[in-house]
Amino acid sequence: MFPGSLMMGAQDRLLPPSLPNRFFAAAVVFHLLAWAALLAADPAEAVGFLGGQGLVLAALHLVTLGVLAMTAMGAAIQLLPVATRKRLGPVWLCHVMFWLTVPGVAALALGFWLAQPGLQHLGATLAIAGLTVFAVMVASNLRNVADLVGVTRHSWLALASLAGLSVLGLMLVIDFTAGFLPNRAGVAAAHAVLAGYGFMGMLALGFSTVLIPMFVLGQAVPEAIGRRSSALAGTGLVLGAGGTLFGLGWLSALGLVFGGAALAVHLKGMAASLKSRMRKRLEPFFRMVWVGWALLLVSLAAGLALALGAPVSPVATLWGFLLVFGWLLTFVTGILQRIVPFLASMHTSGTGKPALLSALTPGLPLKVHFACHLAALALISAAILSGWTPAFRLGAAAGLAGAVAFTAFAIEVMRRFRAHLAAYASPPVK
C-alpha cells in the first residue's frame, strides 16, 4: 500500500485554509520571537542555563509551545481527518483551541521574561486549557481507529505525555512563588523529557510514518514497525521520566537506551519506505529532516552521558539545547516547509488548474534558513561547551536571520497561493 491513497477523497475533508494556516502563522511568529529573545538574553546566563526565570526560559517556551505545539495543532486538525477518514470534531473547537493557546503562550513567555507570577499563572492556565481541547479532539478522532498503528499508538503516548508535562509544568510555575518542590531540578528534567521526547517526540515519530511515505510516494511503514517503535518508546518514556523525577541516573540511562532502540526501529521503517519511493529525487525539506533525526540521536547520547554522571554544567545545558532547538525545531521547521505549500496546493485543486508545489515554494529563503539554522546550532553548541559568549551572540543572530528567511518563505507561499486563486477565479480573457 502506498500512503498516497490516503489522499483519495481528501478534498471533502479539507478545512477552510484560514484555519490550519492561522496555527502555522502563529508558529512562524513565535519562531521569530524565540530567536529574538535568545539574542536579547544575557549570553553569560544563557551558555550556563540550568533553569530560572528570564529570557532564556521565555525563548524555550516560545519554541516548545509557540512553534512546536502550534505546528502540531495545525497539522493535526487538517491531516488526522484525512488519514483516519473520521471527523476531528466541530470546527468551532479549533477556534477555541487557537484563541486559548496563542494568548496563553504569549502571556507565559512574557511572564517568564518579566518574572511576573500573575502572567505566568494566566499563561499556563490558558495554554493548558488549549492543549486540553487539542487532546480531547485528537483522542476522539483516534478512538476505534484500527489501522494506522504507527500514528495511533505514538499519538496515545503523546497525549499521555501531555497530561504528565502539563501537571509538572503547572507545579513548576507555582513553585516560582510558593517554593514547595523539594527537588525542582528533577521535576524540571522530567517535564523536559515528557515535553521533548514524549509529547512532541511521539507526535513527530507517529505523523512521520504517514507524512514521509506520502511526500516521497513510498510504501507505507509496516504496522509491526509502529508497534515495536511505540512499545520501546513508551517504556523509555516511563523509565526516563521516572529516573529524572526521582534522581535515579541508572533508570534514566535505561530509559534513554530504550529510546535509542525505538529510534533505530523507526528509522529502519523510514529507510525502507524511502528505498521504495517513486519520487526518486528527495525535496530540499529533507535536509532539515535528516539533520533533525541526527540531532535526536545526539541529544539521546548527551542525555545518556548526563545520566551516567557527566558534569551537569555544561552537559545539561547542551542536552536541553539539542533537544529543543536541535532535534525538535529542526525537524518541525523542515516538515513545515513541506506542509504549508502542500496544503495550499490541495486547496487549489478546485480551480481550473491546480498549483504545482514547485510553483508555490520559493527556494532561496529556505536555502538561507537552512544555512543560518545550522550555523546557529553549531555556534551556540560551541558556546555552551566552551563558555565563549561571543559565539553565542553570533549563533543567536544567525538563528534570528534564519527565522526572518523562514518568515519570508511563509509569506511568499501565501502570496503565490492567493495569486493563483485570483488568476483562476477570474473569467478567461477572450
C-alpha positions as CSV (number, residue, x, y, z in Angstrom):
1,M,0.0,0.0,0.0
2,F,1.2,3.5,-0.9
3,P,0.1,6.3,1.5
4,G,-0.8,8.5,-1.5
5,S,-4.0,6.5,-1.4
6,L,-4.9,8.3,1.8
7,M,-5.5,11.4,-0.2
8,M,-8.3,9.9,-2.2
9,G,-11.4,11.8,-1.3
10,A,-9.3,14.1,0.9
11,Q,-10.8,17.2,-0.7
12,D,-14.1,16.5,1.1
13,R,-12.3,16.6,4.4
14,L,-10.4,19.8,3.9
15,L,-10.9,22.6,6.4
16,P,-11.1,26.2,5.2
17,P,-7.4,27.1,4.5
18,S,-7.5,30.0,7.0
19,L,-8.0,27.6,9.9
20,P,-4.8,25.5,9.8
21,N,-2.9,28.5,8.3
22,R,-3.5,30.6,11.4
23,F,-1.8,27.9,13.6
24,F,1.1,27.9,11.1
25,A,1.3,31.7,11.0
26,A,1.4,31.7,14.8
27,A,4.2,29.2,14.7
28,V,6.2,31.4,12.3
29,V,5.7,34.5,14.5
30,F,6.7,32.6,17.7
31,H,9.8,31.3,15.8
32,L,10.9,34.8,15.2
33,L,10.2,35.9,18.8
34,A,12.1,32.9,20.2
35,W,15.3,33.7,18.4
36,A,14.9,37.4,19.2
37,A,14.5,36.5,22.9
38,L,17.6,34.4,22.8
39,L,19.6,37.1,21.1
40,A,18.5,39.6,23.7
41,A,19.3,37.3,26.6
42,D,22.4,37.7,28.7
43,P,24.9,35.4,26.9
44,A,26.8,34.5,30.1
45,E,23.5,33.4,31.7
46,A,22.4,31.6,28.5
47,V,25.5,29.4,28.0
48,G,25.2,28.1,31.5
49,F,21.4,28.0,31.7
50,L,20.1,25.4,34.2
51,G,16.7,26.9,34.9
52,G,15.3,30.1,36.4
53,Q,13.2,32.9,35.0
54,G,14.3,35.3,32.3
55,L,14.6,35.5,28.5
56,V,16.2,32.1,28.1
57,L,13.2,30.3,29.7
58,A,10.9,32.5,27.6
59,A,12.7,31.5,24.4
60,L,12.5,27.8,25.3
61,H,8.7,28.0,25.7
62,L,8.2,30.2,22.7
63,V,9.7,27.2,20.8
64,T,8.1,24.4,22.6
65,L,4.6,25.8,23.0
66,G,4.7,28.5,20.3
67,V,6.4,26.8,17.4
68,L,6.1,23.1,18.1
69,A,2.7,22.8,19.7
70,M,1.1,25.3,17.2
71,T,2.5,23.3,14.3
72,A,1.3,20.1,15.7
73,M,-2.2,21.5,16.2
74,G,-2.4,23.0,12.7
75,A,-1.2,19.8,11.1
76,A,-3.4,17.5,13.3
77,I,-6.7,19.3,12.7
78,Q,-6.2,19.0,8.9
79,L,-4.2,15.8,8.4
80,L,-5.8,13.5,11.0
81,P,-9.3,13.6,9.5
82,V,-7.7,12.8,6.1
83,A,-5.7,9.9,7.5
84,T,-8.3,8.4,9.7
85,R,-11.3,9.3,7.4
86,K,-13.1,10.5,10.5
87,R,-14.2,13.9,11.6
88,L,-11.9,15.6,14.1
89,G,-14.7,17.4,15.8
90,P,-16.7,20.7,15.5
91,V,-14.8,23.5,13.7
92,W,-15.6,26.0,16.5
93,L,-13.5,23.9,18.9
94,C,-10.5,24.5,16.6
95,H,-11.1,28.3,17.0
96,V,-11.4,27.9,20.8
97,M,-8.1,25.9,20.9
98,F,-6.4,28.6,18.9
99,W,-7.7,31.5,21.0
100,L,-6.8,29.8,24.3
101,T,-3.3,28.7,23.3
102,V,-1.9,31.7,21.4
103,P,-2.6,34.3,24.2
104,G,-1.5,31.7,26.7
105,V,1.9,31.2,25.1
106,A,2.4,35.0,24.8
107,A,1.4,35.6,28.4
108,L,3.6,32.7,29.7
109,A,6.6,33.9,27.8
110,L,6.1,37.5,28.9
111,G,5.7,36.3,32.5
112,F,8.9,34.4,32.4
113,W,10.8,37.4,30.9
114,L,9.4,39.9,33.5
115,A,9.3,37.4,36.4
116,Q,5.6,38.2,36.8
117,P,3.7,35.4,38.6
118,G,0.3,36.7,37.6
119,L,1.2,36.5,33.9
120,Q,2.8,33.1,34.3
121,H,-0.2,31.6,36.0
122,L,-2.6,33.1,33.4
123,G,-0.4,32.0,30.5
124,A,0.0,28.5,31.9
125,T,-3.7,28.1,32.6
126,L,-4.7,29.3,29.1
127,A,-2.1,27.2,27.3
128,I,-3.0,24.0,29.3
129,A,-6.7,24.7,28.5
130,G,-5.9,25.0,24.8
131,L,-3.8,21.8,24.8
132,T,-6.6,20.0,26.7
133,V,-9.0,20.9,23.9
134,F,-6.5,19.6,21.4
135,A,-6.0,16.3,23.4
136,V,-9.8,15.7,23.6
137,M,-10.2,16.3,19.9
138,V,-7.3,14.0,18.9
139,A,-8.5,11.3,21.4
140,S,-12.0,11.4,20.0
141,N,-10.7,11.1,16.4
142,L,-8.3,8.2,17.2
143,R,-10.9,6.2,19.2
144,N,-11.7,2.9,17.4
145,V,-9.2,3.5,14.6
146,A,-7.9,0.0,13.9
147,D,-5.3,0.8,11.2
148,L,-2.6,3.4,11.1
149,V,-0.8,1.8,14.1
150,G,2.2,4.0,13.8
151,V,0.1,7.1,14.1
152,T,-2.4,6.0,16.7
153,R,0.0,4.3,19.2
154,H,2.5,7.1,19.1
155,S,-0.3,9.7,19.4
156,W,-1.7,8.0,22.5
157,L,1.8,8.1,24.0
158,A,1.9,11.8,23.1
159,L,-1.4,12.5,24.8
160,A,-0.3,10.7,28.0
161,S,2.9,12.7,28.0
162,L,0.9,15.9,27.5
163,A,-1.1,15.1,30.6
164,G,2.1,14.5,32.6
165,L,4.0,17.5,31.4
166,S,1.1,19.8,32.0
167,V,0.8,18.8,35.6
168,L,4.6,19.1,36.1
169,G,4.7,22.4,34.2
170,L,2.0,23.9,36.4
171,M,3.8,22.8,39.5
172,L,7.0,24.4,38.3
173,V,5.2,27.7,37.6
174,I,3.5,27.7,41.0
175,D,6.8,26.8,42.7
176,F,8.4,30.1,41.5
177,T,6.4,31.8,44.2
178,A,5.4,29.1,46.6
179,G,8.7,27.2,46.7
180,F,7.1,23.9,47.7
181,L,9.1,21.5,45.4
182,P,11.8,19.7,47.3
183,N,13.5,18.6,44.0
184,R,12.8,21.3,41.5
185,A,15.6,20.2,39.2
186,G,14.3,16.7,39.0
187,V,10.7,17.9,38.2
188,A,12.0,20.3,35.6
189,A,14.1,17.5,33.9
190,A,11.1,15.1,33.9
191,H,9.0,18.0,32.4
192,A,11.6,18.4,29.7
193,V,11.7,14.6,28.9
194,L,7.9,14.4,28.6
195,A,7.7,17.5,26.5
196,G,10.6,16.9,24.2
197,Y,10.7,13.1,23.8
198,G,7.1,12.5,24.9
199,F,4.5,14.9,23.6
200,M,6.3,16.4,20.6
201,G,8.6,13.5,20.0
202,M,5.9,10.9,19.8
203,L,3.8,13.2,17.5
204,A,6.8,13.7,15.3
205,L,7.5,9.9,15.0
206,G,3.9,9.0,14.6
207,F,3.0,11.5,12.0
208,S,6.2,10.9,10.0
209,T,5.1,7.3,9.5
210,V,2.4,8.7,7.2
211,L,3.8,12.0,6.1
212,I,7.2,10.9,4.9
213,P,5.9,8.0,2.8
214,M,3.2,10.2,1.4
215,F,5.6,13.0,0.4
216,V,8.0,10.7,-1.3
217,L,5.4,8.3,-2.7
218,G,6.9,5.4,-0.8
219,Q,5.4,2.2,0.6
220,A,3.6,2.5,4.0
221,V,5.6,1.8,7.1
222,P,4.6,-1.8,8.2
223,E,2.4,-1.9,11.3
224,A,4.9,-4.2,13.0
225,I,7.4,-1.3,12.9
226,G,4.8,1.0,14.5
227,R,4.1,-1.5,17.3
228,R,7.7,-2.1,18.2
229,S,8.7,1.5,18.0
230,S,5.8,2.7,20.2
231,A,6.4,-0.1,22.7
232,L,10.1,0.7,23.1
233,A,9.4,4.5,23.2
234,G,6.6,4.1,25.8
235,T,8.9,2.0,28.0
236,G,11.7,4.6,27.5
237,L,9.5,7.5,28.5
238,V,8.3,5.8,31.7
239,L,11.8,4.9,32.7
240,G,13.4,8.2,31.6
241,A,10.8,10.5,33.2
242,G,10.8,8.4,36.4
243,G,14.5,8.4,36.6
244,T,14.9,12.1,36.2
245,L,12.0,12.8,38.6
246,F,13.4,10.8,41.4
247,G,17.1,11.4,40.7
248,L,17.9,7.8,39.7
249,G,20.6,8.1,37.0
250,W,20.7,4.4,36.1
251,L,16.9,4.4,35.5
252,S,17.2,7.5,33.3
253,A,20.0,5.8,31.4
254,L,18.0,2.7,30.8
255,G,15.1,4.8,29.5
256,L,17.4,6.5,27.1
257,V,18.7,3.2,25.8
258,F,15.0,2.1,25.1
259,G,14.5,5.5,23.4
260,G,17.5,4.9,21.2
261,A,16.2,1.4,20.3
262,A,12.8,3.0,19.4
263,L,14.6,5.5,17.2
264,A,16.5,2.7,15.5
265,V,13.3,0.7,14.7
266,H,11.6,3.9,13.5
267,L,14.4,4.9,11.2
268,K,14.5,1.3,9.8
269,G,10.9,1.7,8.7
270,M,11.6,5.2,7.3
271,A,14.6,3.8,5.3
272,A,12.5,1.0,3.8
273,S,9.9,3.5,2.7
274,L,12.4,5.8,1.2
275,K,14.1,2.9,-0.6
276,S,10.7,2.0,-2.3
277,R,9.8,5.6,-3.2
278,M,8.5,6.5,-6.6
279,R,9.7,10.1,-6.3
280,K,13.5,9.4,-6.6
281,R,14.7,13.0,-6.1
282,L,14.3,14.0,-2.4
283,E,13.0,17.5,-1.9
284,P,15.0,20.2,-0.1
285,F,12.9,20.0,3.1
286,F,14.5,16.6,3.7
287,R,17.8,18.3,4.6
288,M,16.1,19.5,7.8
289,V,14.5,16.1,8.4
290,W,17.9,14.4,8.2
291,V,19.6,16.9,10.5
292,G,16.7,16.6,12.9
293,W,16.9,12.8,13.1
294,A,20.7,13.0,13.6
295,L,20.4,15.6,16.4
296,L,17.7,13.4,18.1
297,L,20.4,10.7,18.3
298,V,23.0,13.2,19.6
299,S,20.5,14.5,22.2
300,L,19.9,10.9,23.4
301,A,23.7,10.5,23.7
302,A,24.1,13.7,25.7
303,G,21.3,12.7,28.0
304,L,22.9,9.3,28.5
305,A,26.2,10.9,29.4
306,L,24.4,13.1,31.9
307,A,22.5,10.2,33.4
308,L,25.8,8.2,33.8
309,G,27.5,11.1,35.8
310,A,28.8,13.6,33.3
311,P,29.2,17.1,34.8
312,V,25.8,18.9,34.9
313,S,27.5,22.0,33.5
314,P,27.8,22.2,30.6
315,V,26.2,18.8,29.6
316,A,22.7,19.5,30.9
317,T,22.6,22.8,29.1
318,L,23.8,21.2,25.9
319,W,21.3,18.4,26.2
320,G,18.4,20.9,26.6
321,F,19.5,23.0,23.7
322,L,20.0,19.9,21.4
323,L,16.6,18.6,22.4
324,V,14.6,21.8,21.8
325,F,16.5,23.9,19.2
326,G,18.4,20.9,17.7
327,W,16.2,17.9,17.1
328,L,12.6,19.3,17.5
329,L,12.9,22.8,16.0
330,T,15.0,21.5,13.1
331,F,12.6,18.6,12.3
332,V,9.4,20.7,12.7
333,T,10.6,23.6,10.5
334,G,11.6,21.0,7.9
335,I,8.1,19.5,7.9
336,L,6.5,23.0,7.9
337,Q,8.5,23.7,4.7
338,R,6.5,20.9,3.0
339,I,3.1,21.0,4.8
340,V,2.4,24.7,4.1
341,P,2.8,24.6,0.3
342,F,1.3,21.1,0.2
343,L,-2.0,22.2,1.9
344,A,-2.0,25.3,-0.2
345,S,-1.7,23.2,-3.4
346,M,-4.6,20.9,-2.2
347,H,-6.8,24.0,-1.8
348,T,-6.2,25.0,-5.4
349,S,-7.5,21.6,-6.8
350,G,-11.0,23.1,-7.2
351,T,-9.6,25.7,-9.7
352,G,-9.2,25.2,-13.4
353,K,-5.5,24.4,-12.9
354,P,-4.2,23.2,-9.5
355,A,-1.0,24.9,-8.4
356,L,2.2,22.8,-8.5
357,L,4.2,22.5,-5.3
358,S,7.2,23.8,-7.1
359,A,5.3,26.9,-8.2
360,L,4.2,27.7,-4.6
361,T,7.6,27.1,-2.9
362,P,10.3,29.8,-3.1
363,G,13.7,28.2,-2.9
364,L,16.0,31.0,-1.8
365,P,14.5,31.7,1.6
366,L,14.7,28.0,2.5
367,K,18.4,27.9,1.5
368,V,19.1,30.9,3.7
369,H,17.1,29.4,6.6
370,F,19.0,26.1,6.3
371,A,22.4,27.7,6.3
372,C,21.6,30.1,9.2
373,H,19.9,27.5,11.3
374,L,22.8,25.1,11.1
375,A,25.2,27.9,11.8
376,A,23.1,28.9,14.9
377,L,23.1,25.3,16.2
378,A,26.9,24.9,15.7
379,L,27.8,28.3,17.2
380,I,25.6,28.0,20.3
381,S,26.6,24.4,21.0
382,A,30.2,25.5,20.8
383,A,29.5,28.4,23.1
384,I,27.8,26.2,25.7
385,L,30.8,23.8,25.7
386,S,33.5,26.5,25.8
387,G,31.7,29.3,27.6
388,W,32.8,31.7,24.9
389,T,29.9,34.2,24.9
390,P,30.6,35.9,21.5
391,A,29.9,32.6,19.8
392,F,26.5,32.6,21.5
393,R,25.8,36.1,20.2
394,L,26.7,35.1,16.7
395,G,24.7,31.9,16.9
396,A,21.6,33.7,18.1
397,A,22.0,36.3,15.4
398,A,22.3,33.6,12.8
399,G,19.2,31.9,14.2
400,L,17.2,35.2,14.0
401,A,18.4,35.7,10.4
402,G,17.2,32.2,9.6
403,A,13.8,32.9,11.2
404,V,13.4,36.0,9.1
405,A,14.1,34.0,6.0
406,F,11.6,31.4,7.1
407,T,9.0,34.1,7.6
408,A,9.7,35.4,4.1
409,F,9.2,31.8,2.8
410,A,5.8,31.5,4.5
411,I,4.6,34.9,3.3
412,E,5.7,34.2,-0.2
413,V,3.8,30.8,-0.3
414,M,0.6,32.6,0.8
415,R,1.2,35.4,-1.8
416,R,1.6,32.8,-4.6
417,F,-1.4,30.8,-3.3
418,R,-3.7,33.8,-3.3
419,A,-2.3,35.0,-6.7
420,H,-3.2,31.6,-8.2
421,L,-6.7,31.6,-6.8
422,A,-7.2,35.1,-8.1
423,A,-5.9,34.2,-11.5
424,Y,-8.1,31.1,-12.0
425,A,-11.2,32.7,-10.3
426,S,-11.2,35.4,-13.0
427,P,-13.1,34.8,-16.2
428,P,-10.9,33.9,-19.2
429,V,-9.7,36.7,-21.4
430,K,-11.2,36.5,-24.9
